[in-house]
Amino acid sequence: MILVHNHSSGNIRPSEQDKRLTRKLSEDGKHLDIMVLDQINFTEVLTAALLMKA
């Protein structure tokens, strides 16, 4: 699963709430054999991935 959502504030960085939710869904998904691959935030002009950092 890849989580995607809009940051309407224009700040592309993941918030603490984003990080907590990604961790929780990742942990909970293990019980259902669902793997969270990444969490992607986007604004009107920018996109950033939380987990897949190069």
N, CA and C atoms as an extended XYZ file, in Angstrom:
162
Properties=species:S:1:pos:R:3:atomname:S:1:resname:S:1:resid:I:1 pbc="F F F"
N         0.845       -1.154        0.000 N   MET     1
C         0.000        0.000        0.000 CA  MET     1
C         0.901        1.231        0.000 C   MET     1
N         0.500        2.232       -0.727 N   ILE     2
C         1.168        3.528       -0.710 CA  ILE     2
C         0.139        4.560       -0.267 C   ILE     2
N         0.457        5.274        0.796 N   LEU     3
C        -0.437        6.298        1.329 CA  LEU     3
C        -0.108        7.623        0.655 C   LEU     3
N        -1.125        8.336        0.198 N   VAL     4
C        -0.926        9.601       -0.502 CA  VAL     4
C        -1.937       10.616        0.023 C   VAL     4
N        -1.441       11.827        0.302 N   HIS     5
C        -2.392       12.880        0.659 CA  HIS     5
C        -1.807       14.256        0.408 C   HIS     5
N        -2.694       15.223        0.367 N   ASN     6
C        -2.370       16.608        0.060 CA  ASN     6
C        -1.985       17.371        1.325 C   ASN     6
N        -0.944       18.183        1.216 N   HIS     7
C        -0.602       19.146        2.259 CA  HIS     7
C        -0.992       20.518        1.727 C   HIS     7
N        -2.192       20.933        2.040 N   SER     8
C        -2.722       22.189        1.502 CA  SER     8
C        -1.978       23.416        2.031 C   SER     8
N        -1.231       23.243        3.127 N   SER     9
C        -0.464       24.364        3.692 CA  SER     9
C         0.698       24.760        2.787 C   SER     9
N         1.101       23.856        1.891 N   GLY    10
C         2.245       24.113        1.028 CA  GLY    10
C         3.546       23.578        1.601 C   GLY    10
N         3.531       23.135        2.858 N   ASN    11
C         4.717       22.551        3.492 CA  ASN    11
C         4.773       21.078        3.124 C   ASN    11
N         5.789       20.680        2.389 N   ILE    12
C         5.886       19.315        1.864 CA  ILE    12
C         6.383       18.306        2.899 C   ILE    12
N         7.018       18.781        3.959 N   ARG    13
C         7.594       17.861        4.947 CA  ARG    13
C         6.512       17.115        5.717 C   ARG    13
N         6.741       15.822        5.971 N   PRO    14
C         5.765       15.053        6.739 CA  PRO    14
C         5.674       15.564        8.179 C   PRO    14
N         4.469       15.724        8.654 N   SER    15
C         4.255       16.162       10.033 CA  SER    15
C         4.446       14.982       10.980 C   SER    15
N         4.516       15.267       12.263 N   GLU    16
C         4.596       14.189       13.250 CA  GLU    16
C         3.358       13.301       13.147 C   GLU    16
N         2.219       13.904       12.885 N   GLN    17
C         0.981       13.128       12.726 CA  GLN    17
C         1.093       12.211       11.512 C   GLN    17
N         1.667       12.693       10.408 N   ASP    18
C         1.896       11.852        9.224 CA  ASP    18
C         2.759       10.649        9.588 C   ASP    18
N         3.833       10.907       10.315 N   LYS    19
C         4.764        9.836       10.689 CA  LYS    19
C         4.101        8.816       11.604 C   LYS    19
N         3.326        9.309       12.588 N   ARG    20
C         2.627        8.392       13.504 CA  ARG    20
C         1.616        7.528       12.758 C   ARG    20
N         0.844        8.153       11.880 N   LEU    21
C        -0.165        7.412       11.124 CA  LEU    21
C         0.484        6.366       10.216 C   LEU    21
N         1.579        6.730        9.560 N   THR    22
C         2.284        5.788        8.693 CA  THR    22
C         2.796        4.602        9.500 C   THR    22
N         3.389        4.869       10.675 N   ARG    23
C         3.868        3.778       11.541 CA  ARG    23
C         2.721        2.882       11.991 C   ARG    23
N         1.605        3.506       12.411 N   LYS    24
C         0.453        2.729       12.905 CA  LYS    24
C        -0.131        1.863       11.800 C   LYS    24
N        -0.330        2.432       10.614 N   LEU    25
C        -0.887        1.650        9.519 CA  LEU    25
C         0.075        0.542        9.088 C   LEU    25
N         1.360        0.815        9.154 N   SER    26
C         2.358       -0.189        8.812 CA  SER    26
C         2.312       -1.350        9.806 C   SER    26
N         2.250       -1.023       11.096 N   GLU    27
C         2.173       -2.061       12.132 CA  GLU    27
C         0.874       -2.851       12.024 C   GLU    27
N        -0.246       -2.156       11.877 N   ASP    28
C        -1.546       -2.818       11.787 CA  ASP    28
C        -1.654       -3.650       10.509 C   ASP    28
N        -1.071       -3.159        9.424 N   GLY    29
C        -1.132       -3.865        8.153 CA  GLY    29
C        -0.446       -5.215        8.198 C   GLY    29
N         0.572       -5.348        9.044 N   LYS    30
C         1.284       -6.629        9.163 CA  LYS    30
C         0.337       -7.757        9.548 C   LYS    30
N        -0.680       -7.459       10.357 N   HIS    31
C        -1.642       -8.474       10.786 CA  HIS    31
C        -2.525       -8.945        9.627 C   HIS    31
N        -2.590       -8.129        8.580 N   LEU    32
C        -3.417       -8.461        7.411 CA  LEU    32
C        -2.570       -8.782        6.187 C   LEU    32
N        -1.263       -8.940        6.399 N   ASP    33
C        -0.321       -9.171        5.294 CA  ASP    33
C        -0.358       -8.045        4.264 C   ASP    33
N        -0.511       -6.824        4.752 N   ILE    34
C        -0.480       -5.639        3.889 CA  ILE    34
C         0.756       -4.834        4.270 C   ILE    34
N         1.605       -4.579        3.294 N   MET    35
C         2.837       -3.849        3.559 CA  MET    35
C         2.693       -2.401        3.090 C   MET    35
N         2.985       -1.463        3.970 N   VAL    36
C         2.995       -0.049        3.595 CA  VAL    36
C         4.360        0.232        2.975 C   VAL    36
N         4.365        0.561        1.696 N   LEU    37
C         5.606        0.804        0.970 CA  LEU    37
C         6.102        2.226        1.132 C   LEU    37
N         5.174        3.177        1.228 N   ASP    38
C         5.583        4.570        1.333 CA  ASP    38
C         4.381        5.431        1.676 C   ASP    38
N         4.680        6.670        2.044 N   GLN    39
C         3.657        7.677        2.282 CA  GLN    39
C         4.102        8.905        1.503 C   GLN    39
N         3.270        9.350        0.592 N   ILE    40
C         3.628       10.458       -0.288 CA  ILE    40
C         2.772       11.668        0.042 C   ILE    40
N         3.435       12.803        0.257 N   ASN    41
C         2.756       14.076        0.475 CA  ASN    41
C         2.913       14.905       -0.789 C   ASN    41
N         1.900       15.683       -1.111 N   PHE    42
C         2.047       16.580       -2.248 CA  PHE    42
C         1.399       17.920       -1.950 C   PHE    42
N         1.915       18.932       -2.603 N   THR    43
C         1.341       20.268       -2.552 CA  THR    43
C         0.996       20.625       -3.990 C   THR    43
N         0.628       21.834       -4.198 N   GLU    44
C         0.286       22.270       -5.545 CA  GLU    44
C         1.471       22.129       -6.498 C   GLU    44
N         2.701       22.281       -5.976 N   VAL    45
C         3.873       22.258       -6.856 CA  VAL    45
C         4.944       21.238       -6.466 C   VAL    45
N         4.850       20.608       -5.279 N   LEU    46
C         5.905       19.699       -4.818 CA  LEU    46
C         5.331       18.333       -4.429 C   LEU    46
N         6.171       17.310       -4.520 N   THR    47
C         5.832       15.969       -4.074 CA  THR    47
C         7.004       15.392       -3.292 C   THR    47
N         6.726       14.723       -2.180 N   ALA    48
C         7.808       14.138       -1.384 CA  ALA    48
C         7.358       12.785       -0.827 C   ALA    48
N         8.275       11.826       -0.856 N   ALA    49
C         8.022       10.504       -0.298 CA  ALA    49
C         8.671       10.438        1.082 C   ALA    49
N         7.966        9.843        2.035 N   LEU    50
C         8.465        9.739        3.399 CA  LEU    50
C         9.471        8.602        3.549 C   LEU    50
N         9.173        7.439        3.026 N   LEU    51
C         9.992        6.266        3.273 CA  LEU    51
C        11.038        6.005        2.199 C   LEU    51
N        10.738        6.308        0.969 N   MET    52
C        11.621        5.987       -0.151 CA  MET    52
C        12.551        7.145       -0.427 C   MET    52
N        13.482        7.397        0.491 N   LYS    53
C        14.427        8.491        0.306 CA  LYS    53
C        15.674        7.968       -0.392 C   LYS    53
N        16.125        8.669       -1.419 N   ALA    54
C        17.308        8.226       -2.170 CA  ALA    54
C        18.507        9.062       -1.789 C   ALA    54
